[in-house]
Amino acid sequence: MSNHKPSLTSVLWSRWQRLPLWLQILAGMSLGIVVGQLLGERADYLKPIGTLFVNTIKMLIVPLVFCSLIVGVTSMQDTSKMGRIGFKSFAFYLATTSIAISLGLLVGALMAPGEGLPLAPHSAVADAKAVPSIMETLINIVPTNPVAALADGQILQVIVFAVALGVALVLIGEHGKPAIRVFESLAEAMYKLTDMVMKLAPYGVFGLMAWVSGKYGMQMLLPLLKVIVAVYLGCILHVLGFYSIVLSVFARLNPLQFFKGVSNALAVAFTTSSSAGTLPVSMKCASEYLGVNKKISSFVLPLGATINMDGTALYQGVTALFVAQAFGVDLTWVDYATIVLTATLASIGTAGVPGAGLVMLTLVLNSVGLPLEGVALIAGIDRILDMARTVVNVAGDLVATTVIAKSEDELDLAHYNADLQQSARIAEQNAASEQQTD
C-alpha cells in the first residue's frame, strides 16, 4: 500500500485553484507589487505576461459585444407582452445608466484619482488630432461597411449595427429564428470564452503590476485608494440622491419607505456582487415589502438584471478618467460623450457576462483610445468596487419596478407605506386571496 503524500507544490496549487477569482486577482496584484519592488527595472521582463492577457481581452471585445447585443435585443421579441411597460423599462434603464456614467465622470474629474500616478504618457497623446464636430461624431457611428467596422474594432459602429440587426431579426418573425439561435449559441460560447480568459487575470495582473511597481515604485498605491473612495462616493450619491429624487418627484413616493423595503436585497447584492444572484430576493422585496404587482416585477426586474448597469456605468466613468489621468491623456468633450454613449449602449450586451465590469472597461477605454494596460491597475481592486456597483444596479432595478408600477396603477400604496411587519401580513393575505381566486 503506497504511503505517497502529495507534494507541497500540488497542495498549494490545489488550494490556489479553490480560491475565488477575485481573491486570486488580488493576490496576483499584491505579489506583483512585491516582486516589482524586488526586481526594480528588471521587472520589465514580466510585462509580456500582462500584455498577453490584455491581448486576450482585446480578442473578446468585438465578437462578445456583437453577439450578446443581438441576443439581448431579440430576447425582447414578444411585443404583446412588452408593450408600454417594456418601452418604459427600456427608456428608464438607458436614461439612468447615462446619468450614472455622467456622475462617475464628474466625480472622477473632481477627485482626480489618477493624477498621483507617474505613468509614462500614452503615445496617442503625441499625435495631435482635430476634434470632430458633433455632426461628424453622429454620422460616424453608423458604419458604411459593417464588416470593416467589425474588423477594425469600431465599437460604436458595431453596437449600432448589432442593435439594428437584432431589431430586423425580430421584425421578420419566424424567418429570423434560425439566425437568432445561431447568435444565441455564439453568445454562449463567447460567455464561456470570457470565463476562460478571466481565469488568466491573476497572472496578467501580476505581470503588469510587477512592471508598474518596478518602474514607478510605491507611488501608485494612494491613487488606487482614491479610486475606491471616488467610486463609493459616486454610488452613494446616485442611490441616496438621484434615486430618492426619482421616487419623490416622478412617483410621489417616500424614499425612506423604499429603502426600508429593499434593504435585504441591497445587503445580498453587496455580499454576493451578483445582480442575477440577488434577483430572487429583489422579487420578494418588490412584492412583499413594496406592494408591486407581480405582473410588473416579474417582467421589469429580470429585464433590469439583463440591461441595467447603473453602478457599473458609474464605475466606468471614474475608472476611465483615472486611466486617462494616470497616462497623461487629455480627453476632449467628444471623448466624454463617446464614453457616455459607449457605456450606455454596451450595458445592454454585457450585463450578464462574467467579469462584466472589466469587459465594459476595456470597451470604454478602447472607444476613446486609452491604453488597456489601465485595466490591470483596476483589476486588483475590482472586487471591492464590484460590491458597491452591484448595490447600485439592484437598487436601480427596484426603483424602476416601483416607478413603473406606480405609473401603471399596479402599486398598492397602503402596502408600500406600511411597516415591514404589516407589509409581510398584507403580502400573505394577497397570496391567500390569489390562491382562492385560482
C-alpha positions in Angstrom: 0.0 0.0 0.0 1.5 3.3 -1.1 2.1 6.0 1.5 2.8 8.6 -1.1 1.9 12.1 0.1 1.1 14.9 -2.2 3.9 17.4 -2.6 3.8 20.8 -1.1 3.5 22.3 -4.6 0.5 20.3 -5.5 -1.2 21.1 -2.2 -0.6 24.8 -2.7 -1.8 24.7 -6.3 -5.0 22.9 -5.2 -5.7 25.5 -2.6 -4.9 28.3 -5.0 -7.5 26.9 -7.5 -10.1 26.8 -4.8 -9.8 30.5 -4.1 -12.5 32.8 -5.6 -11.2 34.6 -8.7 -11.3 38.0 -7.1 -9.0 36.7 -4.3 -6.6 35.3 -6.9 -6.6 38.6 -8.8 -5.9 40.5 -5.5 -3.1 38.1 -4.7 -1.7 38.5 -8.1 -1.7 42.2 -7.8 -0.1 42.1 -4.3 2.6 39.7 -5.4 3.2 41.7 -8.5 3.8 44.9 -6.4 6.3 43.0 -4.1 8.1 41.3 -7.0 8.3 44.6 -8.8 9.9 46.3 -5.8 12.4 43.5 -5.5 13.4 43.4 -9.2 13.2 47.1 -10.0 13.8 47.8 -13.7 14.3 44.1 -14.3 10.6 43.6 -13.7 10.2 44.8 -17.3 10.8 41.2 -18.3 7.5 40.3 -16.7 5.5 42.8 -18.7 4.8 40.4 -21.7 2.7 38.2 -19.4 0.4 41.1 -18.8 0.5 42.1 -22.4 -0.7 38.7 -23.4 -3.6 39.0 -21.0 -4.5 42.4 -22.4 -4.4 41.0 -25.9 -6.8 38.1 -25.0 -9.3 40.7 -23.6 -9.0 42.7 -26.9 -9.7 39.5 -28.7 -13.1 39.2 -27.0 -14.4 42.7 -27.4 -15.9 42.7 -30.8 -17.5 39.2 -31.1 -18.7 39.4 -27.5 -20.5 42.7 -27.9 -21.8 41.9 -31.3 -23.3 38.5 -30.4 -24.6 39.4 -26.9 -26.2 42.6 -28.1 -28.1 40.8 -30.8 -29.3 38.2 -28.2 -30.3 41.0 -25.8 -32.4 42.8 -28.4 -34.0 39.6 -29.8 -34.9 38.3 -26.4 -37.5 41.1 -26.2 -39.4 40.0 -29.3 -42.7 39.3 -27.5 -44.1 42.7 -28.3 -47.6 41.9 -26.9 -46.0 41.2 -23.5 -43.7 44.2 -23.6 -45.9 46.9 -24.9 -46.0 50.1 -22.9 -44.2 48.5 -19.9 -41.3 47.3 -21.9 -40.8 50.7 -23.5 -40.9 52.4 -20.1 -38.5 49.9 -18.6 -36.0 50.2 -21.5 -36.1 54.0 -21.6 -35.8 54.2 -17.8 -32.8 51.9 -17.7 -30.9 53.6 -20.5 -31.6 57.1 -19.1 -30.4 56.3 -15.6 -27.3 54.5 -17.0 -26.3 57.6 -18.9 -26.8 59.7 -15.9 -24.8 57.3 -13.7 -21.8 57.4 -16.0 -22.0 61.2 -16.2 -22.0 61.3 -12.4 -18.9 59.0 -12.5 -17.1 61.3 -14.9 -18.0 64.3 -12.7 -16.7 62.5 -9.5 -13.6 61.4 -11.4 -12.9 64.9 -12.6 -13.3 66.5 -9.2 -11.3 63.9 -7.2 -8.7 63.3 -10.0 -7.6 59.9 -8.6 -5.1 59.2 -11.4 -3.0 62.4 -11.0 -0.7 60.8 -8.5 0.4 58.0 -10.8 3.6 58.9 -12.7 3.0 56.6 -15.6 4.5 57.4 -19.0 2.2 59.4 -21.2 0.3 57.4 -23.7 1.8 57.5 -27.2 -1.5 58.6 -28.7 -1.2 62.0 -27.0 1.8 62.9 -29.2 -0.4 62.7 -32.3 -2.4 65.9 -32.2 -5.7 65.4 -34.0 -8.5 67.7 -34.8 -11.6 67.3 -32.7 -14.5 66.1 -34.9 -17.8 68.1 -34.7 -20.9 66.7 -33.1 -22.4 66.1 -36.6 -19.3 64.1 -37.7 -19.5 62.1 -34.5 -23.1 61.2 -35.0 -22.6 60.4 -38.7 -19.5 58.2 -37.9 -21.4 55.9 -35.5 -23.3 54.4 -38.5 -21.0 52.1 -40.4 -20.8 52.3 -44.1 -19.2 48.8 -44.1 -20.3 46.7 -41.1 -17.6 44.0 -41.9 -14.9 46.7 -41.8 -16.3 48.0 -38.5 -16.1 44.5 -37.0 -12.5 44.0 -38.4 -11.3 47.4 -37.2 -12.9 47.2 -33.8 -15.0 50.3 -34.2 -17.1 49.7 -31.1 -19.8 52.3 -31.5 -20.4 51.2 -35.1 -20.5 47.6 -34.1 -23.1 48.4 -31.4 -25.3 50.3 -33.8 -25.1 47.5 -36.4 -25.8 44.8 -33.8 -28.9 46.7 -32.4 -30.2 47.3 -36.0 -29.7 43.6 -37.0 -31.3 42.4 -33.8 -34.4 44.6 -34.4 -34.6 43.3 -38.0 -34.4 39.7 -36.9 -37.4 40.3 -34.5 -39.4 42.0 -37.2 -39.1 39.1 -39.8 -40.7 36.7 -37.3 -40.3 33.0 -37.9 -37.7 33.6 -40.6 -35.4 35.2 -38.1 -35.5 32.4 -35.5 -32.8 30.2 -37.1 -30.3 33.1 -37.1 -31.3 34.1 -33.6 -30.5 30.6 -32.4 -27.1 30.8 -34.1 -26.3 34.1 -32.3 -27.6 32.7 -29.0 -25.2 29.8 -29.4 -22.3 32.1 -30.4 -23.1 34.4 -27.4 -23.0 31.4 -25.0 -19.6 30.4 -26.5 -18.3 33.9 -26.0 -19.5 34.0 -22.4 -17.6 30.7 -21.8 -14.5 32.1 -23.6 -14.7 35.2 -21.4 -14.9 33.0 -18.3 -11.8 31.1 -19.6 -9.9 34.4 -20.3 -10.8 35.8 -16.8 -9.1 32.8 -15.2 -5.9 34.2 -16.7 -6.5 37.6 -15.0 -4.4 36.8 -11.8 -1.3 36.1 -13.9 -1.8 39.0 -16.3 -2.3 41.4 -13.4 0.8 40.0 -11.7 2.9 40.7 -14.8 1.7 44.2 -15.4 1.7 45.2 -11.7 5.2 43.9 -11.3 6.3 46.0 -14.3 4.5 49.1 -13.0 5.8 48.6 -9.4 9.4 48.1 -10.6 9.3 51.1 -12.9 7.3 53.6 -10.8 7.7 52.4 -7.2 5.0 52.6 -4.5 3.6 56.0 -5.6 0.8 54.1 -7.4 -1.0 52.8 -4.2 -2.5 56.1 -3.0 -4.3 56.7 -6.3 -5.9 53.2 -6.2 -7.3 54.1 -2.7 -8.6 57.3 -4.2 -10.4 55.3 -6.9 -12.1 53.2 -4.3 -13.3 56.3 -2.4 -14.4 58.0 -5.6 -16.5 55.0 -6.8 -18.1 54.5 -3.4 -18.9 58.2 -3.1 -20.4 58.2 -6.5 -22.5 55.1 -5.7 -23.8 56.7 -2.5 -24.8 59.9 -4.3 -26.5 58.0 -7.1 -28.5 55.7 -4.8 -29.4 58.1 -1.9 -29.5 61.3 -4.0 -30.6 60.6 -7.6 -32.9 57.6 -6.9 -34.6 59.5 -4.0 -35.3 62.4 -6.4 -36.8 60.0 -8.9 -39.0 58.3 -6.3 -40.2 61.6 -4.7 -40.6 63.7 -7.9 -41.7 61.3 -10.6 -43.6 58.7 -8.4 -44.6 60.9 -5.4 -43.4 58.2 -3.1 -41.5 58.3 0.2 -37.9 57.2 -0.5 -37.3 56.1 3.1 -40.1 53.6 2.8 -38.5 52.3 -0.4 -35.0 51.8 1.2 -36.5 50.1 4.2 -38.3 47.7 1.9 -35.3 46.8 -0.3 -32.7 46.6 2.5 -32.5 42.8 2.3 -31.9 42.9 -1.5 -29.2 45.5 -1.2 -27.4 43.6 1.6 -27.4 40.4 -0.6 -26.2 42.4 -3.6 -23.3 43.9 -1.6 -22.1 40.5 -0.3 -22.6 38.4 -3.4 -21.7 41.1 -6.0 -24.3 39.5 -8.4 -27.3 41.2 -9.7 -28.6 37.9 -11.1 -28.0 36.1 -7.9 -29.9 38.8 -6.0 -32.9 38.6 -8.3 -35.0 36.2 -6.2 -34.5 38.5 -3.1 -35.4 41.5 -5.3 -38.6 39.8 -6.5 -39.5 39.1 -2.9 -38.8 42.7 -1.7 -40.8 44.1 -4.6 -43.9 42.1 -3.9 -43.8 41.6 -0.1 -42.4 45.0 1.1 -43.1 47.5 -1.7 -46.5 46.3 -2.9 -45.6 45.9 -6.5 -47.9 43.7 -8.5 -46.0 40.5 -9.5 -47.1 41.0 -13.2 -44.9 44.1 -13.2 -42.0 42.9 -11.1 -41.7 39.5 -12.9 -41.0 41.4 -16.1 -39.2 44.6 -15.2 -36.8 43.1 -12.7 -35.4 40.3 -14.9 -35.1 42.9 -17.7 -33.2 45.1 -15.4 -30.8 42.3 -14.5 -30.1 42.0 -18.2 -29.7 45.6 -19.3 -29.4 47.8 -16.3 -25.9 48.6 -15.1 -26.1 52.0 -13.4 -23.4 51.1 -10.9 -21.1 49.6 -13.5 -21.6 52.6 -15.7 -20.7 55.0 -12.8 -17.6 52.9 -12.2 -16.7 53.2 -15.9 -16.8 57.0 -15.6 -14.5 57.1 -12.6 -12.0 54.5 -13.8 -11.8 55.8 -17.4 -10.8 59.2 -16.0 -8.4 57.5 -13.6 -6.6 55.8 -16.6 -6.6 59.0 -18.7 -5.1 61.0 -15.8 -2.6 58.2 -15.0 -1.3 58.1 -18.5 -1.4 61.8 -19.1 -4.2 61.8 -21.7 -6.3 64.9 -22.0 -9.9 63.9 -23.0 -12.0 66.2 -25.2 -15.7 66.8 -24.8 -16.2 64.4 -27.8 -14.3 61.7 -25.8 -16.6 62.3 -22.8 -19.7 62.0 -25.0 -18.3 58.8 -26.5 -17.6 57.3 -23.1 -21.2 58.0 -22.1 -22.7 56.6 -25.3 -20.4 53.6 -25.4 -21.0 52.5 -21.8 -24.8 53.2 -22.0 -25.2 51.0 -25.1 -22.7 48.4 -24.2 -24.6 47.8 -20.9 -27.3 46.1 -22.9 -25.0 43.5 -24.2 -22.6 42.8 -21.3 -24.8 42.8 -18.2 -24.9 39.0 -17.9 -21.2 38.4 -18.8 -18.8 37.1 -16.2 -16.3 39.9 -15.3 -18.7 42.4 -16.9 -17.2 45.4 -15.2 -13.7 44.7 -16.6 -15.1 43.8 -20.0 -17.0 47.0 -20.2 -14.0 49.0 -19.1 -12.0 47.6 -22.0 -14.8 48.7 -24.3 -14.8 52.2 -22.9 -11.1 52.6 -22.9 -10.9 51.3 -26.4 -13.6 53.7 -27.7 -11.5 56.7 -26.8 -8.0 55.3 -27.5 -6.9 55.0 -23.8 -4.3 52.3 -23.0 -5.8 49.0 -22.0 -2.9 48.4 -19.6 -5.1 50.5 -17.3 -7.4 47.5 -16.8 -4.6 45.8 -14.8 -4.4 48.7 -12.4 -8.2 48.4 -11.7 -8.4 44.6 -11.7 -6.7 44.2 -8.3 -9.4 46.3 -6.6 -12.2 45.3 -8.9 -13.9 43.1 -6.3 -14.1 45.9 -3.8 -15.6 48.2 -6.4 -17.9 45.4 -7.6 -19.7 45.2 -4.3 -20.7 48.9 -4.4 -21.7 48.9 -8.1 -23.9 45.8 -7.7 -25.8 47.6 -4.9 -26.5 50.4 -7.4 -27.5 48.0 -10.1 -30.0 46.2 -7.9 -31.3 49.4 -6.4 -31.9 50.8 -9.9 -33.8 47.7 -10.9 -36.1 48.1 -7.9 -36.6 51.8 -8.4 -37.6 51.2 -12.0 -40.0 48.5 -10.9 -41.6 50.7 -8.3 -41.9 53.8 -10.5 -43.3 51.9 -13.5 -45.8 50.0 -11.2 -47.0 53.4 -9.8 -47.4 54.8 -13.3 -49.4 51.7 -14.4 -51.6 51.9 -11.2 -50.1 48.5 -10.2 -48.6 49.6 -6.9 -50.5 49.1 -3.6 -49.9 52.4 -1.8 -51.2 51.1 1.5 -48.8 48.1 1.2 -45.9 50.4 0.2 -46.4 52.8 3.1 -46.9 50.1 5.8 -44.1 49.0 8.1 -42.2 45.8 7.3 -44.3 43.5 9.5 -47.6 44.9 8.1 -46.2 44.5 4.6 -45.5 40.9 5.2 -49.0 40.3 6.6 -50.6 42.1 3.6 -48.5 40.0 1.2 -49.7 36.8 2.9 -53.3 37.9 2.6 -52.9 38.8 -1.0 -51.3 35.4 -1.8 -54.1 33.6 0.0 -56.7 35.6 -1.9 -55.0 34.8 -5.2 -55.0 31.1 -4.4 -58.7 31.2 -3.6 -59.4 33.0 -6.9 -57.4 30.4 -8.8 
